[in-house]
Amino acid sequence: MYMNLLRKYFKRIAIDAAGYGLLILSVLTGWLPGPGGIPLFLAGLGLLSINNAWAKKLLEYFKTNGQKFLELIFPDNPLIKALHDLLVVILLAGVVIVIVYANNAVAYGVAIVLFALAVVDVLYNRKRLQTLRKNDKQK
């Protein structure tokens, strides 16, 4: 009886520790190019939602409002779409300039971050990522 109770509490502590660890890792890797710490944050929140009501509510909030956030940043407005395309061109020009004139690792890191931002903007602007997913499912 005591062994089952001990096992239950140990499992809860291990799951919560892993969840908090992933949240900390998401903060530490948030500056990296690409999605950075977002997947780690969501995975940590998913683990924490097993035993904690606050994490479950927060995870549900992100699930329901994530699309609204994307629609806020990438509205269906031709002018805004054109501005996002211009931003991509500027970011890629910045990548080329940094690579041509850079001679240290920090500058190359900046170029990688600019490139990652440009790729994310290209994929989400004009709903290109959704189109790619739809075409992939049809094949």
DRENVEX-307812 format. One record per atom (N, C-alpha, C, O): residue number from 1; residue in one letter; atom name; x, y, z. Coordinates in steps of 0.02 Angstrom, whole numbers, plus 50000, padded with zeros to 5 digits. Atoms other than C-alpha are relative to their C-alpha. Layout:
// residues N
- NUM, A, CA, X, Y, Z
...
This chain:
// residues 139
- 1, M, N, 50041, 49941, 50000
- 1, M, CA, 50000, 50000, 50000
- 1, M, C, 50043, 50063, 50000
- 1, M, O, 50033, 50108, 49960
- 2, Y, N, 49956, 49941, 49997
- 2, Y, CA, 50136, 50123, 50049
- 2, Y, C, 50044, 50005, 49937
- 2, Y, O, 50062, 50060, 49916
- 3, M, N, 49958, 50000, 50060
- 3, M, CA, 50238, 50070, 49898
- 3, M, C, 49963, 50031, 49941
- 3, M, O, 49992, 50069, 49902
- 4, N, N, 50040, 49970, 50054
- 4, N, CA, 50096, 50116, 49778
- 4, N, C, 49993, 50075, 50010
- 4, N, O, 49997, 50113, 49961
- 5, L, N, 50006, 49929, 49986
- 5, L, CA, 50073, 50283, 49864
- 5, L, C, 50066, 50036, 49986
- 5, L, O, 50066, 50091, 49957
- 6, L, N, 49934, 49971, 50013
- 6, L, CA, 50260, 50317, 49857
- 6, L, C, 50014, 50004, 49925
- 6, L, O, 50041, 50053, 49901
- 7, R, N, 49990, 50002, 50073
- 7, R, CA, 50265, 50267, 49673
- 7, R, C, 49958, 50055, 49967
- 7, R, O, 49982, 50088, 49920
- 8, K, N, 50044, 49948, 50028
- 8, K, CA, 50118, 50384, 49636
- 8, K, C, 50030, 50069, 50009
- 8, K, O, 50030, 50109, 49963
- 9, Y, N, 49970, 49935, 49987
- 9, Y, CA, 50202, 50533, 49718
- 9, Y, C, 50065, 50010, 49963
- 9, Y, O, 50080, 50065, 49939
- 10, F, N, 49938, 49995, 50037
- 10, F, CA, 50369, 50495, 49638
- 10, F, C, 49986, 50014, 49926
- 10, F, O, 50021, 50054, 49894
- 11, K, N, 50018, 49989, 50070
- 11, K, CA, 50286, 50487, 49467
- 11, K, C, 49977, 50072, 49989
- 11, K, O, 49995, 50103, 49940
- 12, R, N, 50024, 49930, 50007
- 12, R, CA, 50199, 50654, 49496
- 12, R, C, 50058, 50048, 50004
- 12, R, O, 50061, 50095, 49964
- 13, I, N, 49942, 49956, 49993
- 13, I, CA, 50361, 50736, 49553
- 13, I, C, 50044, 49997, 49938
- 13, I, O, 50068, 50048, 49914
- 14, A, N, 49958, 50008, 50060
- 14, A, CA, 50456, 50665, 49404
- 14, A, C, 49968, 50035, 49940
- 14, A, O, 50003, 50068, 49901
- 15, I, N, 50034, 49968, 50056
- 15, I, CA, 50324, 50725, 49279
- 15, I, C, 50003, 50076, 50007
- 15, I, O, 50017, 50112, 49959
- 16, D, N, 49996, 49927, 49990
- 16, D, CA, 50318, 50899, 49357
- 16, D, C, 50071, 50026, 49991
- 16, D, O, 50081, 50080, 49962
- 17, A, N, 49931, 49979, 50008
- 17, A, CA, 50508, 50909, 49363
- 17, A, C, 50019, 50003, 49926
- 17, A, O, 50052, 50049, 49904
- 18, A, N, 49987, 50000, 50072
- 18, A, CA, 50518, 50862, 49179
- 18, A, C, 49965, 50059, 49966
- 18, A, O, 49993, 50091, 49922
- 19, G, N, 50038, 49944, 50028
- 19, G, CA, 50384, 50991, 49137
- 19, G, C, 50034, 50067, 50014
- 19, G, O, 50042, 50108, 49969
- 20, Y, N, 49966, 49938, 49984
- 20, Y, CA, 50472, 51130, 49231
- 20, Y, C, 50068, 50004, 49966
- 20, Y, O, 50090, 50058, 49946
- 21, G, N, 49936, 50001, 50035
- 21, G, CA, 50637, 51077, 49155
- 21, G, C, 49993, 50021, 49927
- 21, G, O, 50034, 50058, 49901
- 22, L, N, 50013, 49980, 50070
- 22, L, CA, 50564, 51094, 48980
- 22, L, C, 49983, 50074, 49995
- 22, L, O, 50001, 50107, 49947
- 23, L, N, 50015, 49928, 50000
- 23, L, CA, 50495, 51266, 49025
- 23, L, C, 50065, 50041, 50006
- 23, L, O, 50073, 50091, 49972
- 24, I, N, 49936, 49965, 49992
- 24, I, CA, 50669, 51320, 49082
- 24, I, C, 50041, 49995, 49935
- 24, I, O, 50070, 50044, 49913
- 25, L, N, 49964, 50008, 50063
- 25, L, CA, 50747, 51248, 48924
- 25, L, C, 49970, 50043, 49945
- 25, L, O, 50006, 50068, 49901
- 26, S, N, 50031, 49958, 50052
- 26, S, CA, 50620, 51343, 48819
- 26, S, C, 50023, 50072, 50006
- 26, S, O, 50031, 50106, 49956
- 27, V, N, 49975, 49932, 49991
- 27, V, CA, 50678, 51506, 48896
- 27, V, C, 50073, 50005, 49976
- 27, V, O, 50092, 50054, 49945
- 28, L, N, 49930, 49999, 50018
- 28, L, CA, 50860, 51460, 48869
- 28, L, C, 50011, 49993, 49924
- 28, L, O, 50060, 50019, 49898
- 29, T, N, 49991, 50010, 50072
- 29, T, CA, 50834, 51409, 48687
- 29, T, C, 49954, 50045, 49959
- 29, T, O, 49951, 50038, 49897
- 30, G, N, 50047, 49957, 50035
- 30, G, CA, 50705, 51542, 48642
- 30, G, C, 50033, 50046, 49950
- 30, G, O, 50001, 50067, 49902
- 31, W, N, 49965, 49954, 50045
- 31, W, CA, 50835, 51650, 48557
- 31, W, C, 50027, 49965, 49938
- 31, W, O, 50049, 49999, 49891
- 32, L, N, 49973, 50036, 50058
- 32, L, CA, 50888, 51513, 48436
- 32, L, C, 49956, 50009, 49939
- 32, L, O, 49896, 50022, 49947
- 33, P, N, 50040, 49992, 50060
- 33, P, CA, 50832, 51525, 48256
- 33, P, C, 49948, 49944, 49993
- 33, P, O, 49953, 49891, 50023
- 34, G, N, 50053, 50049, 50009
- 34, G, CA, 50677, 51435, 48200
- 34, G, C, 49948, 50008, 50055
- 34, G, O, 49939, 50063, 50081
- 35, P, N, 50052, 49994, 49948
- 35, P, CA, 50539, 51396, 48323
- 35, P, C, 50029, 50012, 50069
- 35, P, O, 49993, 50033, 50114
- 36, G, N, 49969, 49986, 49935
- 36, G, CA, 50665, 51408, 48465
- 36, G, C, 49969, 49960, 50055
- 36, G, O, 49964, 49898, 50051
- 37, G, N, 50025, 50034, 49941
- 37, G, CA, 50586, 51368, 48631
- 37, G, C, 49926, 49987, 50000
- 37, G, O, 49899, 49961, 50049
- 38, I, N, 50072, 50009, 50001
- 38, I, CA, 50405, 51364, 48577
- 38, I, C, 49979, 49927, 50007
- 38, I, O, 49936, 49912, 50048
- 39, P, N, 50020, 50070, 49990
- 39, P, CA, 50393, 51174, 48555
- 39, P, C, 50018, 49974, 50070
- 39, P, O, 49980, 49935, 50099
- 40, L, N, 49982, 50021, 49933
- 40, L, CA, 50486, 51148, 48718
- 40, L, C, 49952, 50028, 50052
- 40, L, O, 49933, 49993, 50099
- 41, F, N, 50048, 49969, 49954
- 41, F, CA, 50369, 51269, 48807
- 41, F, C, 49934, 49962, 49999
- 41, F, O, 49906, 49948, 50051
- 42, L, N, 50063, 50036, 50005
- 42, L, CA, 50216, 51179, 48741
- 42, L, C, 50005, 49929, 50027
- 42, L, O, 49958, 49904, 50058
- 43, A, N, 49991, 50068, 49973
- 43, A, CA, 50287, 51008, 48784
- 43, A, C, 50003, 50002, 50076
- 43, A, O, 49973, 49960, 50110
- 44, G, N, 49997, 49992, 49927
- 44, G, CA, 50328, 51067, 48961
- 44, G, C, 49931, 50015, 50029
- 44, G, O, 49912, 49988, 50081
- 45, L, N, 50068, 49985, 49978
- 45, L, CA, 50154, 51140, 48978
- 45, L, C, 49956, 49939, 49996
- 45, L, O, 49913, 49928, 50038
- 46, G, N, 50038, 50062, 50007
- 46, G, CA, 50082, 50976, 48915
- 46, G, C, 50013, 49952, 50058
- 46, G, O, 49967, 49921, 50084
- 47, L, N, 49984, 50043, 49943
- 47, L, CA, 50175, 50879, 49049
- 47, L, C, 49972, 50027, 50065
- 47, L, O, 49944, 49990, 50105
- 48, L, N, 50026, 49970, 49938
- 48, L, CA, 50127, 51001, 49185
- 48, L, C, 49924, 49996, 50003
- 48, L, O, 49895, 49995, 50058
- 49, S, N, 50073, 50002, 50000
- 49, S, CA, 49944, 50994, 49131
- 49, S, C, 49973, 49933, 50023
- 49, S, O, 49913, 49927, 50038
- 50, I, N, 50022, 50065, 49975
- 50, I, CA, 49937, 50812, 49183
- 50, I, C, 49979, 50005, 50073
- 50, I, O, 49929, 49976, 50094
- 51, N, N, 50012, 49997, 49928
- 51, N, CA, 49943, 50858, 49368
- 51, N, C, 49978, 50068, 50025
- 51, N, O, 49960, 50075, 50083
- 52, N, N, 50014, 49933, 49977
- 52, N, CA, 49908, 51045, 49374
- 52, N, C, 49944, 50032, 49958
- 52, N, O, 49948, 50035, 49897
- 53, A, N, 50057, 49969, 50035
- 53, A, CA, 49744, 51132, 49332
- 53, A, C, 50020, 50065, 49966
- 53, A, O, 49994, 50080, 49912
- 54, W, N, 49980, 49936, 50030
- 54, W, CA, 49829, 51300, 49299
- 54, W, C, 50034, 49989, 49932
- 54, W, O, 50023, 50027, 49885
- 55, A, N, 49965, 50014, 50063
- 55, A, CA, 49938, 51222, 49164
- 55, A, C, 49951, 49975, 49947
- 55, A, O, 49958, 49991, 49888
- 56, K, N, 50050, 50024, 50047
- 56, K, CA, 49789, 51135, 49086
- 56, K, C, 49960, 50058, 49971
- 56, K, O, 49945, 50059, 49911
- 57, K, N, 50036, 49942, 50023
- 57, K, CA, 49694, 51300, 49076
- 57, K, C, 50042, 50041, 49951
- 57, K, O, 50017, 50064, 49900
- 58, L, N, 49955, 49961, 50043
- 58, L, CA, 49845, 51389, 49001
- 58, L, C, 50010, 49966, 49933
- 58, L, O, 50011, 49999, 49881
- 59, L, N, 49992, 50038, 50063
- 59, L, CA, 49871, 51252, 48872
- 59, L, C, 49937, 50005, 49957
- 59, L, O, 49943, 50013, 49896
- 60, E, N, 50062, 49993, 50038
- 60, E, CA, 49688, 51259, 48821
- 60, E, C, 49993, 50071, 49971
- 60, E, O, 49969, 50079, 49915
- 61, Y, N, 50001, 49931, 50024
- 61, Y, CA, 49702, 51448, 48806
- 61, Y, C, 50043, 50007, 49938
- 61, Y, O, 50023, 50038, 49888
- 62, F, N, 49956, 49996, 50058
- 62, F, CA, 49850, 51431, 48688
- 62, F, C, 49971, 49962, 49940
- 62, F, O, 49978, 49984, 49883
- 63, K, N, 50030, 50038, 50055
- 63, K, CA, 49760, 51299, 48586
- 63, K, C, 49944, 50038, 49966
- 63, K, O, 49937, 50037, 49905
- 64, T, N, 50058, 49966, 50029
- 64, T, CA, 49604, 51404, 48563
- 64, T, C, 50018, 50068, 49970
- 64, T, O, 49986, 50090, 49923
- 65, N, N, 49984, 49933, 50023
- 65, N, CA, 49690, 51572, 48536
- 65, N, C, 50062, 50004, 49956
- 65, N, O, 50080, 50059, 49935
- 66, G, N, 49940, 49999, 50042
- 66, G, CA, 49845, 51522, 48437
- 66, G, C, 49985, 50023, 49929
- 66, G, O, 50024, 50061, 49900
- 67, Q, N, 50018, 49980, 50069
- 67, Q, CA, 49758, 51541, 48270
- 67, Q, C, 49980, 50073, 49997
- 67, Q, O, 49994, 50107, 49947
- 68, K, N, 50017, 49929, 49999
- 68, K, CA, 49689, 51711, 48321
- 68, K, C, 50062, 50043, 50000
- 68, K, O, 50064, 50096, 49969
- 69, F, N, 49937, 49964, 49999
- 69, F, CA, 49867, 51767, 48357
- 69, F, C, 50031, 50003, 49930
- 69, F, O, 50055, 50056, 49909
- 70, L, N, 49974, 50001, 50069
- 70, L, CA, 49923, 51713, 48183
- 70, L, C, 49960, 50045, 49954
- 70, L, O, 49988, 50080, 49912
- 71, E, N, 50042, 49957, 50042
- 71, E, CA, 49775, 51801, 48104
- 71, E, C, 50011, 50074, 50016
- 71, E, O, 50002, 50117, 49973
- 72, L, N, 49985, 49931, 49981
- 72, L, CA, 49820, 51959, 48201
- 72, L, C, 50065, 50023, 49966
- 72, L, O, 50069, 50079, 49941
- 73, I, N, 49936, 49982, 50029
- 73, I, CA, 49999, 51957, 48137
- 73, I, C, 49998, 49998, 49923
- 73, I, O, 50027, 50041, 49890
- 74, F, N, 50004, 50009, 50073
- 74, F, CA, 49957, 51897, 47960
- 74, F, C, 49927, 50008, 49978
- 74, F, O, 49895, 49958, 49959
- 75, P, N, 50070, 49991, 50020
- 75, P, CA, 49786, 51974, 47919
- 75, P, C, 49992, 49991, 49925
- 75, P, O, 50040, 49993, 49886
- 76, D, N, 50015, 50009, 50071
- 76, D, CA, 49701, 51945, 47753
- 76, D, C, 49989, 50067, 49966
- 76, D, O, 49935, 50083, 49942
- 77, N, N, 50001, 49933, 50029
- 77, N, CA, 49742, 52119, 47690
- 77, N, C, 50056, 50004, 49949
- 77, N, O, 50114, 49990, 49965
- 78, P, N, 49948, 49999, 50053
- 78, P, CA, 49835, 52141, 47524
- 78, P, C, 50059, 50045, 50016
- 78, P, O, 50116, 50028, 50000
- 79, L, N, 49945, 49955, 49983
- 79, L, CA, 49936, 52288, 47589
- 79, L, C, 50046, 49969, 50052
- 79, L, O, 50107, 49973, 50047
- 80, I, N, 49959, 50033, 49948
- 80, I, CA, 49994, 52194, 47744
- 80, I, C, 50039, 49942, 49971
- 80, I, O, 50096, 49931, 49989
- 81, K, N, 49965, 50055, 50032
- 81, K, CA, 50036, 52042, 47638
- 81, K, C, 50060, 50026, 49960
- 81, K, O, 50114, 49996, 49963
- 82, A, N, 49945, 49970, 50039
- 82, A, CA, 50142, 52152, 47524
- 82, A, C, 50055, 50025, 50046
- 82, A, O, 50114, 50018, 50031
- 83, L, N, 49950, 49976, 49952
- 83, L, CA, 50228, 52230, 47675
- 83, L, C, 50039, 49941, 50029
- 83, L, O, 50100, 49947, 50040
- 84, H, N, 49965, 50059, 49976
- 84, H, CA, 50269, 52056, 47741
- 84, H, C, 50049, 49974, 49946
- 84, H, O, 50105, 49954, 49962
- 85, D, N, 49954, 50021, 50054
- 85, D, CA, 50343, 52011, 47571
- 85, D, C, 50060, 50047, 49996
- 85, D, O, 50116, 50024, 49985
- 86, L, N, 49945, 49952, 49999
- 86, L, CA, 50446, 52171, 47576
- 86, L, C, 50047, 49987, 50059
- 86, L, O, 50108, 49991, 50053
- 87, L, N, 49960, 50016, 49942
- 87, L, CA, 50504, 52125, 47751
- 87, L, C, 50044, 49939, 49987
- 87, L, O, 50102, 49938, 50009
- 88, V, N, 49960, 50059, 50017
- 88, V, CA, 50562, 51955, 47687
- 88, V, C, 50059, 50019, 49955
- 88, V, O, 50115, 49996, 49966
- 89, V, N, 49946, 49978, 50044
- 89, V, CA, 50663, 52038, 47549
- 89, V, C, 50053, 50038, 50040
- 89, V, O, 50113, 50028, 50029
- 90, I, N, 49952, 49963, 49958
- 90, I, CA, 50742, 52157, 47676
- 90, I, C, 50040, 49954, 50044
- 90, I, O, 50100, 49962, 50052
- 91, L, N, 49965, 50048, 49957
- 91, L, CA, 50783, 52014, 47794
- 91, L, C, 50051, 49960, 49960
- 91, L, O, 50107, 49950, 49984
- 92, L, N, 49953, 50039, 50040
- 92, L, CA, 50862, 51912, 47655
- 92, L, C, 50058, 50043, 49975
- 92, L, O, 50115, 50019, 49970
- 93, A, N, 49945, 49954, 50018
- 93, A, CA, 50962, 52064, 47597
- 93, A, C, 50047, 50009, 50060
- 93, A, O, 50108, 50012, 50052
- 94, G, N, 49959, 49996, 49940
- 94, G, CA, 51021, 52082, 47776
- 94, G, C, 50043, 49938, 50010
- 94, G, O, 50100, 49943, 50031
- 95, V, N, 49961, 50062, 49995
- 95, V, CA, 51075, 51900, 47776
- 95, V, C, 50059, 50003, 49953
- 95, V, O, 50115, 49986, 49973
- 96, V, N, 49945, 49997, 50049
- 96, V, CA, 51177, 51926, 47618
- 96, V, C, 50053, 50050, 50022
- 96, V, O, 50113, 50036, 50018
- 97, I, N, 49952, 49948, 49978
- 97, I, CA, 51257, 52086, 47685
- 97, I, C, 50042, 49975, 50059
- 97, I, O, 50103, 49984, 50060
- 98, V, N, 49964, 50025, 49942
- 98, V, CA, 51302, 52005, 47850
- 98, V, C, 50050, 49946, 49981
- 98, V, O, 50106, 49945, 50005
- 99, I, N, 49955, 50054, 50020
- 99, I, CA, 51376, 51851, 47767
- 99, I, C, 50059, 50027, 49960
- 99, I, O, 50116, 50003, 49969
- 100, V, N, 49946, 49973, 50041
- 100, V, CA, 51478, 51954, 47643
- 100, V, C, 50050, 50039, 50042
- 100, V, O, 50111, 50032, 50033
- 101, Y, N, 49955, 49957, 49962
- 101, Y, CA, 51548, 52076, 47770
- 101, Y, C, 50019, 49973, 50068
- 101, Y, O, 50060, 50004, 50103
- 102, A, N, 49986, 50026, 49933
- 102, A, CA, 51553, 51968, 47926
- 102, A, C, 50063, 49957, 50000
- 102, A, O, 50081, 49926, 49951
- 103, N, N, 49942, 50043, 49992
- 103, N, CA, 51706, 51882, 47991
- 103, N, C, 50003, 49969, 50070
- 103, N, O, 50057, 49949, 50093
- 104, N, N, 50000, 50032, 49935
- 104, N, CA, 51652, 51816, 48160
- 104, N, C, 49936, 49959, 50010
- 104, N, O, 49889, 49966, 49972
- 105, A, N, 50056, 50046, 49988
- 105, A, CA, 51533, 51687, 48232
- 105, A, C, 49936, 50036, 50020
- 105, A, O, 49882, 50013, 50003
- 106, V, N, 50060, 49963, 49979
- 106, V, CA, 51415, 51815, 48310
- 106, V, C, 49962, 50026, 49940
- 106, V, O, 49901, 50023, 49938
- 107, A, N, 50033, 49974, 50060
- 107, A, CA, 51380, 51894, 48142
- 107, A, C, 49967, 49944, 49961
- 107, A, O, 49912, 49953, 49934
- 108, Y, N, 50031, 50057, 50033
- 108, Y, CA, 51348, 51724, 48066
- 108, Y, C, 49937, 49977, 50037
- 108, Y, O, 49888, 49958, 50006
- 109, G, N, 50060, 50015, 49960
- 109, G, CA, 51227, 51689, 48208
- 109, G, C, 49944, 50048, 49985
- 109, G, O, 49886, 50027, 49980
- 110, V, N, 50051, 49950, 50018
- 110, V, CA, 51136, 51851, 48168
- 110, V, C, 49972, 49984, 49931
- 110, V, O, 49911, 49990, 49921
- 111, A, N, 50024, 50017, 50067
- 111, A, CA, 51127, 51798, 47986
- 111, A, C, 49953, 49940, 50002
- 111, A, O, 49902, 49939, 49967
- 112, I, N, 50044, 50059, 49994
- 112, I, CA, 51051, 51631, 48036
- 112, I, C, 49932, 50020, 50029
- 112, I, O, 49880, 49996, 50006
- 113, V, N, 50063, 49977, 49970
- 113, V, CA, 50921, 51717, 48145
- 113, V, C, 49959, 50039, 49949
- 113, V, O, 49899, 50028, 49944
- 114, L, N, 50036, 49962, 50052
- 114, L, CA, 50876, 51838, 48004
- 114, L, C, 49970, 49954, 49947
- 114, L, O, 49913, 49964, 49925
- 115, F, N, 50024, 50047, 50050
- 115, F, CA, 50860, 51694, 47882
- 115, F, C, 49940, 49960, 50028
- 115, F, O, 49891, 49950, 49992
- 116, A, N, 50055, 50037, 49969
- 116, A, CA, 50749, 51596, 48003
- 116, A, C, 49937, 50043, 50004
- 116, A, O, 49882, 50018, 49991
- 117, L, N, 50058, 49955, 49998
- 117, L, CA, 50636, 51747, 48026
- 117, L, C, 49970, 50009, 49932
- 117, L, O, 49909, 50011, 49924
- 118, A, N, 50025, 49993, 50069
- 118, A, CA, 50623, 51768, 47838
- 118, A, C, 49962, 49937, 49979
- 118, A, O, 49909, 49942, 49947
- 119, V, N, 50034, 50063, 50018
- 119, V, CA, 50576, 51584, 47816
- 119, V, C, 49932, 49995, 50035
- 119, V, O, 49883, 49976, 50004
- 120, V, N, 50063, 50002, 49963
- 120, V, CA, 50443, 51593, 47951
- 120, V, C, 49950, 50049, 49970
- 120, V, O, 49891, 50033, 49962
- 121, D, N, 50045, 49950, 50029
- 121, D, CA, 50372, 51751, 47875
- 121, D, C, 49974, 49977, 49932
- 121, D, O, 49916, 49986, 49916
- 122, V, N, 50021, 50026, 50065
- 122, V, CA, 50368, 51672, 47701
- 122, V, C, 49947, 49946, 50008
- 122, V, O, 49898, 49944, 49971
- 123, L, N, 50046, 50055, 49992
- 123, L, CA, 50280, 51517, 47765
- 123, L, C, 49931, 50021, 50026
- 123, L, O, 49880, 49993, 50005
- 124, Y, N, 50064, 49981, 49971
- 124, Y, CA, 50145, 51604, 47866
- 124, Y, C, 49965, 50056, 49962
- 124, Y, O, 49903, 50060, 49964
- 125, N, N, 50032, 49948, 50041
- 125, N, CA, 50115, 51754, 47752
- 125, N, C, 49966, 49966, 49941
- 125, N, O, 49993, 49919, 49911
- 126, R, N, 50040, 50026, 50055
- 126, R, CA, 49982, 51717, 47622
- 126, R, C, 49981, 49926, 50011
- 126, R, O, 49962, 49891, 49964
- 127, K, N, 50020, 50068, 49980
- 127, K, CA, 49948, 51552, 47715
- 127, K, C, 50035, 49947, 49957
- 127, K, O, 50004, 49897, 49938
- 128, R, N, 49963, 50047, 50041
- 128, R, CA, 50084, 51463, 47617
- 128, R, C, 50010, 49933, 50034
- 128, R, O, 50009, 49881, 50002
- 129, L, N, 49990, 50062, 49963
- 129, L, CA, 50113, 51335, 47754
- 129, L, C, 49937, 49957, 49997
- 129, L, O, 49942, 49896, 49988
- 130, Q, N, 50063, 50038, 50005
- 130, Q, CA, 49930, 51284, 47753
- 130, Q, C, 49991, 49971, 49931
- 130, Q, O, 49968, 49915, 49923
- 131, T, N, 50004, 50024, 50069
- 131, T, CA, 49936, 51269, 47564
- 131, T, C, 50046, 49940, 49990
- 131, T, O, 50027, 49891, 49958
- 132, L, N, 49953, 50056, 50006
- 132, L, CA, 50090, 51158, 47574
- 132, L, C, 49974, 49938, 50035
- 132, L, O, 49980, 49882, 50009
- 133, R, N, 50028, 50058, 49963
- 133, R, CA, 50008, 51048, 47705
- 133, R, C, 49942, 49969, 49963
- 133, R, O, 49935, 49908, 49961
- 134, K, N, 50057, 50025, 50038
- 134, K, CA, 49850, 51034, 47602
- 134, K, C, 50022, 49960, 49939
- 134, K, O, 49996, 49907, 49925
- 135, N, N, 49974, 50035, 50060
- 135, N, CA, 49948, 50986, 47446
- 135, N, C, 50034, 49934, 50020
- 135, N, O, 50030, 49885, 49983
- 136, D, N, 49966, 50061, 49977
- 136, D, CA, 50048, 50858, 47546
- 136, D, C, 49950, 49946, 50018
- 136, D, O, 49962, 49887, 50005
- 137, K, N, 50052, 50049, 49981
- 137, K, CA, 49890, 50775, 47612
- 137, K, C, 49965, 49971, 49939
- 137, K, O, 49942, 49914, 49940
- 138, Q, N, 50034, 50023, 50060
- 138, Q, CA, 49817, 50763, 47437
- 138, Q, C, 50041, 49948, 49963
- 138, Q, O, 50013, 49909, 49924
- 139, K, N, 49957, 50047, 50037
- 139, K, CA, 49966, 50663, 47373
- 139, K, C, 49999, 49932, 50030
- 139, K, O, 50032, 49887, 50005
